[in-house]
Amino acid sequence: MLFNRGMDQIMVFRVMLGGLLALFITVANAGQPHQYKLGPLEIDTPWSRATPGEAPNGVIYVTVKNTGAEPDRLIDVASPAADQTQIHDMQVEGDVSSMWLIGELDIPAGQTVTLAPDHAHIMLVGLKKPLEVGQTFPLTLTFEKAGSVTVEVTVEPAGAMAPGQGS
């Protein structure tokens, strides 16, 4: 009986140690930017804004750096968070905002392209549920040459202008 009891205690200790390690990794990574690499492309800190309860659409921002000698192109985006995921561009002149579907986005060789508020962005059309602060959801980016990568998008406050800066 003592042998089994000792083994049970060791198992409990291992489970507790594993849980503490997982908690430590989660806390250590909290607030850290999310960076991904796909061939010569570096994808940095995909983020979104929280949406009010009834909002039909949402938005995603991300930075893509092409460290290679050849240009690439973002040709498709997909997320289970919405019925459709599209690449849009936007322009603000005075008090008037104009937005249009561009479908694809060039990533020139040796350059960085930033999708940001009031500029090019990824549009979530037909949200399945509201986006809430702190939530994460997947986004698959497909590039013409580099292929596809799935990244985690972090939801920031509704008025955020950059990741981690709030409204």
Protein Blocks (a to p, Z undefined) as FASTA:
>chain_A
ZZmmmmmmmmmmmmmmmmmmmmmmmmmmgopacdddehjbccehiadddddfklmbdcdd
dddddfbfbdcddfbdcdfkbmbdcddddddehjbccdddehiacddehiacdddehiac
dddehiabdcdehiacddddddfklopaddddddddfklcbehklZZ
